[in-house]
């Protein structure tokens, strides 16, 4: 059977775009919070909510990536078992 390449990679341009958009959004939000005409308690609440949202996004992305990688490992194990089974029972010398 043919071997399947499981390695996945993003291009440098996509990697840059992801971090650049994150930086632009974060800087824009910080500037908006700074110039917000509200008392300090409201600004603090919005800041903490924003920081919690950012950390939640990173956690969700990590959990999704870990689940996908786990699926890839299970798929490789299944492929190895199938390969072993086929090589064992298709080789007349081993029968």
N, CA, C and O atoms as a Tinker XYZ file with bonds, in Angstrom:
   380  protein
     1  N      0.835000   -1.185000    0.000000    73     2
     2  CA     0.000000    0.000000    0.000000    64     1     3
     3  C      0.876000    1.242000    0.000000    63     2     4     5
     4  O      2.033000    1.201000    0.418000    81     3
     5  N      0.323000    2.323000   -0.463000    73     3     6
     6  CA     1.082000    3.569000   -0.492000    64     5     7
     7  C      1.038000    4.240000    0.873000    63     6     8     9
     8  O      0.048000    4.153000    1.600000    81     7
     9  N      2.118000    4.901000    1.196000    73     7    10
    10  CA     2.144000    5.620000    2.462000    64     9    11
    11  C      1.504000    6.989000    2.264000    63    10    12    13
    12  O      1.670000    7.628000    1.226000    81    11
    13  N      0.777000    7.417000    3.274000    73    11    14
    14  CA     0.084000    8.690000    3.217000    64    13    15
    15  C      0.851000    9.688000    4.068000    63    14    16    17
    16  O      1.241000    9.383000    5.195000    81    15
    17  N      1.067000   10.874000    3.530000    73    15    18
    18  CA     1.760000   11.917000    4.275000    64    17    19
    19  C      0.750000   12.654000    5.146000    63    18    20    21
    20  O     -0.172000   13.285000    4.628000    81    19
    21  N      0.914000   12.578000    6.456000    73    19    22
    22  CA    -0.015000   13.208000    7.382000    64    21    23
    23  C      0.430000   14.603000    7.816000    63    22    24    25
    24  O     -0.298000   15.282000    8.539000    81    23
    25  N      1.595000   15.032000    7.393000    73    23    26
    26  CA     2.101000   16.340000    7.813000    64    25    27
    27  C      1.293000   17.449000    7.148000    63    26    28    29
    28  O      1.082000   17.450000    5.935000    81    27
    29  N      0.853000   18.382000    7.965000    73    27    30
    30  CA     0.112000   19.522000    7.460000    64    29    31
    31  C      0.825000   20.781000    7.921000    63    30    32    33
    32  O      1.304000   20.857000    9.053000    81    31
    33  N      0.890000   21.757000    7.044000    73    31    34
    34  CA     1.594000   22.975000    7.397000    64    33    35
    35  C      0.923000   24.164000    6.731000    63    34    36    37
    36  O      0.400000   24.064000    5.621000    81    35
    37  N      0.948000   25.287000    7.430000    73    35    38
    38  CA     0.442000   26.526000    6.857000    64    37    39
    39  C      1.574000   27.250000    6.150000    63    38    40    41
    40  O      2.745000   27.077000    6.487000    81    39
    41  N      1.215000   28.055000    5.178000    73    39    42
    42  CA     2.227000   28.839000    4.475000    64    41    43
    43  C      2.678000   29.994000    5.374000    63    42    44    45
    44  O      1.937000   30.414000    6.262000    81    43
    45  N      3.877000   30.500000    5.147000    73    43    46
    46  CA     4.331000   31.653000    5.934000    64    45    47
    47  C      3.414000   32.871000    5.780000    63    46    48    49
    48  O      3.240000   33.639000    6.726000    81    47
    49  N      2.833000   33.045000    4.603000    73    47    50
    50  CA     1.932000   34.180000    4.386000    64    49    51
    51  C      0.682000   34.057000    5.254000    63    50    52    53
    52  O      0.227000   35.044000    5.832000    81    51
    53  N      0.126000   32.852000    5.346000    73    51    54
    54  CA    -1.058000   32.652000    6.176000    64    53    55
    55  C     -0.715000   32.840000    7.651000    63    54    56    57
    56  O     -1.490000   33.426000    8.406000    81    55
    57  N      0.443000   32.343000    8.051000    73    55    58
    58  CA     0.905000   32.506000    9.429000    64    57    59
    59  C      1.038000   33.993000    9.764000    63    58    60    61
    60  O      0.592000   34.439000   10.821000    81    59
    61  N      1.653000   34.753000    8.860000    73    59    62
    62  CA     1.795000   36.197000    9.058000    64    61    63
    63  C      0.433000   36.877000    9.115000    63    62    64    65
    64  O      0.199000   37.726000    9.975000    81    63
    65  N     -0.461000   36.513000    8.213000    73    63    66
    66  CA    -1.789000   37.114000    8.173000    64    65    67
    67  C     -2.538000   36.877000    9.478000    63    66    68    69
    68  O     -3.205000   37.780000    9.985000    81    67
    69  N     -2.433000   35.676000   10.018000    73    67    70
    70  CA    -3.130000   35.360000   11.262000    64    69    71
    71  C     -2.634000   36.237000   12.410000    63    70    72    73
    72  O     -3.437000   36.803000   13.152000    81    71
    73  N     -1.321000   36.347000   12.556000    73    71    74
    74  CA    -0.775000   37.148000   13.653000    64    73    75
    75  C     -0.968000   38.641000   13.410000    63    74    76    77
    76  O     -1.198000   39.394000   14.356000    81    75
    77  N     -0.879000   39.073000   12.169000    73    75    78
    78  CA    -1.080000   40.493000   11.870000    64    77    79
    79  C     -2.518000   40.908000   12.162000    63    78    80    81
    80  O     -2.750000   41.964000   12.750000    81    79
    81  N     -3.476000   40.094000   11.760000    73    79    82
    82  CA    -4.873000   40.435000   12.027000    64    81    83
    83  C     -5.162000   40.418000   13.522000    63    82    84    85
    84  O     -5.933000   41.240000   14.017000    81    83
    85  N     -4.544000   39.482000   14.244000    73    83    86
    86  CA    -4.702000   39.445000   15.701000    64    85    87
    87  C     -4.133000   40.718000   16.330000    63    86    88    89
    88  O     -4.753000   41.308000   17.215000    81    87
    89  N     -2.959000   41.138000   15.874000    73    87    90
    90  CA    -2.332000   42.346000   16.421000    64    89    91
    91  C     -3.159000   43.592000   16.106000    63    90    92    93
    92  O     -3.348000   44.445000   16.973000    81    91
    93  N     -3.645000   43.700000   14.885000    73    91    94
    94  CA    -4.444000   44.865000   14.497000    64    93    95
    95  C     -5.735000   44.925000   15.306000    63    94    96    97
    96  O     -6.125000   45.993000   15.777000    81    95
    97  N     -6.397000   43.784000   15.469000    73    95    98
    98  CA    -7.637000   43.748000   16.244000    64    97    99
    99  C     -7.376000   44.098000   17.711000    63    98   100   101
   100  O     -8.151000   44.829000   18.328000    81    99
   101  N     -6.285000   43.573000   18.261000    73    99   102
   102  CA    -5.968000   43.856000   19.665000    64   101   103
   103  C     -5.631000   45.326000   19.873000    63   102   104   105
   104  O     -6.113000   45.949000   20.820000    81   103
   105  N     -4.812000   45.876000   18.996000    73   103   106
   106  CA    -4.434000   47.291000   19.119000    64   105   107
   107  C     -5.661000   48.190000   18.948000    63   106   108   109
   108  O     -5.825000   49.168000   19.676000    81   107
   109  N     -6.512000   47.856000   17.991000    73   107   110
   110  CA    -7.732000   48.636000   17.793000    64   109   111
   111  C     -8.649000   48.594000   19.001000    63   110   112   113
   112  O     -9.249000   49.605000   19.364000    81   111
   113  N     -8.761000   47.435000   19.621000    73   111   114
   114  CA    -9.606000   47.312000   20.809000    64   113   115
   115  C     -9.017000   48.092000   21.977000    63   114   116   117
   116  O     -9.747000   48.759000   22.711000    81   115
   117  N     -7.702000   48.011000   22.154000    73   115   118
   118  CA    -7.054000   48.749000   23.243000    64   117   119
   119  C     -7.231000   50.256000   23.056000    63   118   120   121
   120  O     -7.520000   50.973000   24.014000    81   119
   121  N     -7.060000   50.730000   21.831000    73   119   122
   122  CA    -7.256000   52.161000   21.558000    64   121   123
   123  C     -8.712000   52.553000   21.811000    63   122   124   125
   124  O     -8.989000   53.599000   22.399000    81   123
   125  N     -9.632000   51.708000   21.364000    73   123   126
   126  CA   -11.048000   51.988000   21.593000    64   125   127
   127  C    -11.400000   52.026000   23.068000    63   126   128   129
   128  O    -12.182000   52.875000   23.496000    81   127
   129  N    -10.836000   51.123000   23.848000    73   127   130
   130  CA   -11.089000   51.133000   25.292000    64   129   131
   131  C    -10.477000   52.371000   25.955000    63   130   132   133
   132  O    -11.049000   52.928000   26.892000    81   131
   133  N     -9.328000   52.789000   25.468000    73   131   134
   134  CA    -8.670000   53.959000   26.051000    64   133   135
   135  C     -9.509000   55.222000   25.837000    63   134   136   137
   136  O     -9.645000   56.043000   26.744000    81   135
   137  N    -10.063000   55.368000   24.649000    73   135   138
   138  CA   -10.831000   56.567000   24.330000    64   137   139
   139  C    -12.320000   56.434000   24.650000    63   138   140   141
   140  O    -13.088000   57.353000   24.366000    81   139
   141  N    -12.733000   55.338000   25.219000    73   139   142
   142  CA   -14.137000   55.140000   25.577000    64   141   143
   143  C    -14.535000   56.131000   26.668000    63   142   144   145
   144  O    -13.846000   56.274000   27.679000    81   143
   145  N    -15.641000   56.801000   26.449000    73   143   146
   146  CA   -16.115000   57.766000   27.446000    64   145   147
   147  C    -17.000000   57.047000   28.451000    63   146   148   149
   148  O    -18.228000   57.088000   28.377000    81   147
   149  N    -16.341000   56.390000   29.388000    73   147   150
   150  CA   -17.048000   55.678000   30.450000    64   149   151
   151  C    -16.160000   55.700000   31.685000    63   150   152   153
   152  O    -14.970000   56.005000   31.609000    81   151
   153  N    -16.762000   55.371000   32.825000    73   151   154
   154  CA   -15.949000   55.383000   34.040000    64   153   155
   155  C    -14.992000   54.190000   34.057000    63   154   156   157
   156  O    -15.096000   53.288000   33.226000    81   155
   157  N    -14.077000   54.195000   34.996000    73   155   158
   158  CA   -13.009000   53.201000   35.047000    64   157   159
   159  C    -13.544000   51.784000   35.263000    63   158   160   161
   160  O    -12.966000   50.823000   34.757000    81   159
   161  N    -14.635000   51.649000   36.004000    73   159   162
   162  CA   -15.198000   50.320000   36.253000    64   161   163
   163  C    -15.698000   49.684000   34.953000    63   162   164   165
   164  O    -15.500000   48.490000   34.728000    81   163
   165  N    -16.330000   50.464000   34.119000    73   163   166
   166  CA   -16.833000   49.951000   32.839000    64   165   167
   167  C    -15.666000   49.590000   31.926000    63   166   168   169
   168  O    -15.685000   48.545000   31.276000    81   167
   169  N    -14.654000   50.447000   31.874000    73   167   170
   170  CA   -13.466000   50.147000   31.066000    64   169   171
   171  C    -12.777000   48.879000   31.563000    63   170   172   173
   172  O    -12.329000   48.055000   30.766000    81   171
   173  N    -12.695000   48.729000   32.877000    73   171   174
   174  CA   -12.091000   47.527000   33.455000    64   173   175
   175  C    -12.878000   46.280000   33.101000    63   174   176   177
   176  O    -12.300000   45.240000   32.787000    81   175
   177  N    -14.207000   46.386000   33.155000    73   175   178
   178  CA   -15.047000   45.239000   32.801000    64   177   179
   179  C    -14.843000   44.848000   31.341000    63   178   180   181
   180  O    -14.678000   43.670000   31.027000    81   179
   181  N    -14.857000   45.835000   30.455000    73   179   182
   182  CA   -14.651000   45.543000   29.037000    64   181   183
   183  C    -13.264000   44.966000   28.775000    63   182   184   185
   184  O    -13.112000   44.058000   27.958000    81   183
   185  N    -12.258000   45.487000   29.463000    73   183   186
   186  CA   -10.894000   44.976000   29.289000    64   185   187
   187  C    -10.791000   43.530000   29.744000    63   186   188   189
   188  O    -10.220000   42.700000   29.037000    81   187
   189  N    -11.333000   43.216000   30.907000    73   187   190
   190  CA   -11.279000   41.836000   31.408000    64   189   191
   191  C    -12.085000   40.897000   30.503000    63   190   192   193
   192  O    -11.669000   39.765000   30.256000    81   191
   193  N    -13.225000   41.360000   30.015000    73   191   194
   194  CA   -14.020000   40.539000   29.095000    64   193   195
   195  C    -13.253000   40.269000   27.809000    63   194   196   197
   196  O    -13.282000   39.156000   27.283000    81   195
   197  N    -12.572000   41.284000   27.307000    73   195   198
   198  CA   -11.785000   41.124000   26.084000    64   197   199
   199  C    -10.641000   40.139000   26.301000    63   198   200   201
   200  O    -10.421000   39.256000   25.473000    81   199
   201  N     -9.916000   40.281000   27.400000    73   199   202
   202  CA    -8.804000   39.368000   27.685000    64   201   203
   203  C     -9.292000   37.934000   27.879000    63   202   204   205
   204  O     -8.642000   36.989000   27.431000    81   203
   205  N    -10.428000   37.772000   28.541000    73   203   206
   206  CA   -10.994000   36.438000   28.719000    64   205   207
   207  C    -11.407000   35.844000   27.371000    63   206   208   209
   208  O    -11.225000   34.649000   27.139000    81   207
   209  N    -11.956000   36.663000   26.490000    73   207   210
   210  CA   -12.335000   36.177000   25.157000    64   209   211
   211  C    -11.116000   35.727000   24.368000    63   210   212   213
   212  O    -11.161000   34.702000   23.687000    81   211
   213  N    -10.026000   36.482000   24.453000    73   211   214
   214  CA    -8.798000   36.104000   23.746000    64   213   215
   215  C     -8.271000   34.773000   24.266000    63   214   216   217
   216  O     -7.938000   33.884000   23.482000    81   215
   217  N     -8.195000   34.634000   25.598000    73   215   218
   218  CA    -7.673000   33.377000   26.154000    64   217   219
   219  C     -8.588000   32.209000   25.803000    63   218   220   221
   220  O     -8.108000   31.104000   25.551000    81   219
   221  N     -9.888000   32.437000   25.784000    73   219   222
   222  CA   -10.823000   31.372000   25.407000    64   221   223
   223  C    -10.632000   30.950000   23.958000    63   222   224   225
   224  O    -10.715000   29.763000   23.643000    81   223
   225  N    -10.379000   31.899000   23.080000    73   223   226
   226  CA   -10.138000   31.570000   21.667000    64   225   227
   227  C     -8.898000   30.706000   21.506000    63   226   228   229
   228  O     -8.909000   29.742000   20.740000    81   227
   229  N     -7.824000   31.040000   22.223000    73   227   230
   230  CA    -6.610000   30.232000   22.142000    64   229   231
   231  C     -6.834000   28.824000   22.693000    63   230   232   233
   232  O     -6.323000   27.852000   22.138000    81   231
   233  N     -7.591000   28.714000   23.777000    73   231   234
   234  CA    -7.862000   27.395000   24.359000    64   233   235
   235  C     -8.703000   26.554000   23.410000    63   234   236   237
   236  O     -8.418000   25.372000   23.212000    81   235
   237  N     -9.729000   27.144000   22.824000    73   235   238
   238  CA   -10.574000   26.400000   21.881000    64   237   239
   239  C     -9.755000   25.945000   20.674000    63   238   240   241
   240  O     -9.903000   24.811000   20.219000    81   239
   241  N     -8.898000   26.812000   20.155000    73   239   242
   242  CA    -8.059000   26.434000   19.012000    64   241   243
   243  C     -7.132000   25.280000   19.373000    63   242   244   245
   244  O     -6.931000   24.373000   18.565000    81   243
   245  N     -6.567000   25.305000   20.573000    73   243   246
   246  CA    -5.671000   24.231000   21.001000    64   245   247
   247  C     -6.426000   22.920000   21.167000    63   246   248   249
   248  O     -5.935000   21.866000   20.764000    81   247
   249  N     -7.612000   22.977000   21.755000    73   247   250
   250  CA    -8.404000   21.761000   21.951000    64   249   251
   251  C     -8.790000   21.151000   20.608000    63   250   252   253
   252  O     -8.719000   19.934000   20.437000    81   251
   253  N     -9.193000   21.981000   19.662000    73   251   254
   254  CA    -9.558000   21.477000   18.335000    64   253   255
   255  C     -8.345000   20.855000   17.650000    63   254   256   257
   256  O     -8.452000   19.789000   17.043000    81   255
   257  N     -7.190000   21.518000   17.744000    73   255   258
   258  CA    -5.968000   20.982000   17.131000    64   257   259
   259  C     -5.563000   19.659000   17.776000    63   258   260   261
   260  O     -5.185000   18.718000   17.078000    81   259
   261  N     -5.639000   19.586000   19.105000    73   259   262
   262  CA    -5.279000   18.348000   19.798000    64   261   263
   263  C     -6.201000   17.200000   19.403000    63   262   264   265
   264  O     -5.749000   16.068000   19.232000    81   263
   265  N     -7.493000   17.491000   19.256000    73   263   266
   266  CA    -8.442000   16.451000   18.850000    64   265   267
   267  C     -8.140000   15.972000   17.436000    63   266   268   269
   268  O     -8.225000   14.776000   17.157000    81   267
   269  N     -7.790000   16.889000   16.547000    73   267   270
   270  CA    -7.450000   16.505000   15.178000    64   269   271
   271  C     -6.174000   15.670000   15.153000    63   270   272   273
   272  O     -6.104000   14.667000   14.443000    81   271
   273  N     -5.173000   16.075000   15.918000    73   271   274
   274  CA    -3.927000   15.309000   15.963000    64   273   275
   275  C     -4.157000   13.921000   16.545000    63   274   276   277
   276  O     -3.543000   12.952000   16.097000    81   275
   277  N     -5.035000   13.815000   17.537000    73   275   278
   278  CA    -5.357000   12.509000   18.106000    64   277   279
   279  C     -6.013000   11.630000   17.045000    63   278   280   281
   280  O     -5.715000   10.439000   16.951000    81   279
   281  N     -6.896000   12.209000   16.254000    73   279   282
   282  CA    -7.519000   11.459000   15.168000    64   281   283
   283  C     -6.507000   10.999000   14.141000    63   282   284   285
   284  O     -6.624000    9.898000   13.604000    81   283
   285  N     -5.507000   11.834000   13.859000    73   283   286
   286  CA    -4.456000   11.446000   12.915000    64   285   287
   287  C     -3.633000   10.289000   13.454000    63   286   288   289
   288  O     -3.262000    9.393000   12.696000    81   287
   289  N     -3.341000   10.291000   14.753000    73   287   290
   290  CA    -2.576000    9.194000   15.358000    64   289   291
   291  C     -3.377000    7.900000   15.293000    63   290   292   293
   292  O     -2.838000    6.848000   14.952000    81   291
   293  N     -4.659000    7.979000   15.618000    73   291   294
   294  CA    -5.510000    6.787000   15.561000    64   293   295
   295  C     -5.583000    6.264000   14.129000    63   294   296   297
   296  O     -5.547000    5.053000   13.911000    81   295
   297  N     -5.684000    7.160000   13.155000    73   295   298
   298  CA    -5.730000    6.756000   11.744000    64   297   299
   299  C     -4.436000    6.062000   11.345000    63   298   300   301
   300  O     -4.471000    5.064000   10.624000    81   299
   301  N     -3.284000    6.577000   11.803000    73   299   302
   302  CA    -2.009000    5.937000   11.476000    64   301   303
   303  C     -1.914000    4.550000   12.097000    63   302   304   305
   304  O     -1.383000    3.629000   11.478000    81   303
   305  N     -2.425000    4.395000   13.311000    73   303   306
   306  CA    -2.417000    3.077000   13.954000    64   305   307
   307  C     -3.295000    2.112000   13.171000    63   306   308   309
   308  O     -2.905000    0.968000   12.933000    81   307
   309  N     -4.480000    2.567000   12.769000    73   307   310
   310  CA    -5.373000    1.716000   11.980000    64   309   311
   311  C     -4.733000    1.344000   10.645000    63   310   312   313
   312  O     -4.838000    0.200000   10.201000    81   311
   313  N     -4.074000    2.302000   10.009000    73   311   314
   314  CA    -3.394000    2.015000    8.741000    64   313   315
   315  C     -2.277000    0.998000    8.933000    63   314   316   317
   316  O     -2.088000    0.116000    8.095000    81   315
   317  N     -1.540000    1.114000   10.027000    73   315   318
   318  CA    -0.454000    0.163000   10.291000    64   317   319
   319  C     -1.010000   -1.234000   10.530000    63   318   320   321
   320  O     -0.440000   -2.216000   10.056000    81   319
   321  N     -2.109000   -1.333000   11.255000    73   319   322
   322  CA    -2.729000   -2.643000   11.496000    64   321   323
   323  C     -3.244000   -3.247000   10.190000    63   322   324   325
   324  O     -3.082000   -4.442000    9.944000    81   323
   325  N     -3.859000   -2.418000    9.364000    73   323   326
   326  CA    -4.351000   -2.902000    8.077000    64   325   327
   327  C     -3.196000   -3.371000    7.207000    63   326   328   329
   328  O     -3.275000   -4.423000    6.574000    81   327
   329  N     -2.127000   -2.591000    7.178000    73   327   330
   330  CA    -0.944000   -2.957000    6.396000    64   329   331
   331  C     -0.360000   -4.279000    6.892000    63   330   332   333
   332  O      0.013000   -5.137000    6.091000    81   331
   333  N     -0.281000   -4.441000    8.211000    73   331   334
   334  CA     0.250000   -5.682000    8.777000    64   333   335
   335  C     -0.649000   -6.866000    8.416000    63   334   336   337
   336  O     -0.162000   -7.934000    8.046000    81   335
   337  N     -1.958000   -6.667000    8.526000    73   335   338
   338  CA    -2.910000   -7.729000    8.204000    64   337   339
   339  C     -2.786000   -8.136000    6.739000    63   338   340   341
   340  O     -2.736000   -9.324000    6.420000    81   339
   341  N     -2.737000   -7.145000    5.852000    73   339   342
   342  CA    -2.646000   -7.452000    4.427000    64   341   343
   343  C     -1.330000   -8.126000    4.074000    63   342   344   345
   344  O     -1.305000   -9.053000    3.265000    81   343
   345  N     -0.245000   -7.674000    4.667000    73   343   346
   346  CA     1.046000   -8.293000    4.352000    64   345   347
   347  C      1.123000   -9.713000    4.903000    63   346   348   349
   348  O      1.790000  -10.571000    4.324000    81   347
   349  N      0.450000   -9.958000    6.007000    73   347   350
   350  CA     0.477000  -11.289000    6.622000    64   349   351
   351  C     -0.340000  -12.292000    5.806000    63   350   352   353
   352  O      0.091000  -13.429000    5.611000    81   351
   353  N     -1.502000  -11.881000    5.335000    73   351   354
   354  CA    -2.400000  -12.819000    4.673000    64   353   355
   355  C     -2.333000  -12.780000    3.150000    63   354   356   357
   356  O     -3.002000  -13.577000    2.493000    81   355
   357  N     -1.559000  -11.892000    2.580000    73   355   358
   358  CA    -1.398000  -11.905000    1.125000    64   357   359
   359  C     -0.069000  -12.515000    0.710000    63   358   360   361
   360  O      0.163000  -12.736000   -0.478000    81   359
   361  N      0.803000  -12.788000    1.664000    73   359   362
   362  CA     2.092000  -13.416000    1.376000    64   361   363
   363  C      1.917000  -14.933000    1.479000    63   362   364   365
   364  O      1.705000  -15.446000    2.578000    81   363
   365  N      2.001000  -15.666000    0.358000    73   363   366
   366  CA     1.782000  -17.114000    0.403000    64   365   367
   367  C      2.820000  -17.843000    1.258000    63   366   368   369
   368  O      2.538000  -18.935000    1.751000    81   367
   369  N      3.989000  -17.283000    1.444000    73   367   370
   370  CA     5.018000  -17.950000    2.249000    64   369   371
   371  C      4.633000  -17.996000    3.719000    63   370   372   373
   372  O      5.102000  -18.869000    4.449000    81   371
   373  N      3.783000  -17.067000    4.170000    73   371   374
   374  CA     3.401000  -17.028000    5.582000    64   373   375
   375  C      2.157000  -17.847000    5.875000    63   374   376   377
   376  O      1.795000  -18.004000    7.041000    81   375
   377  N      1.497000  -18.370000    4.866000    73   375   378
   378  CA     0.271000  -19.151000    5.087000    64   377   379
   379  C      0.538000  -20.551000    5.506000    63   378   380
   380  O     -0.398000  -21.319000    5.726000    81   379
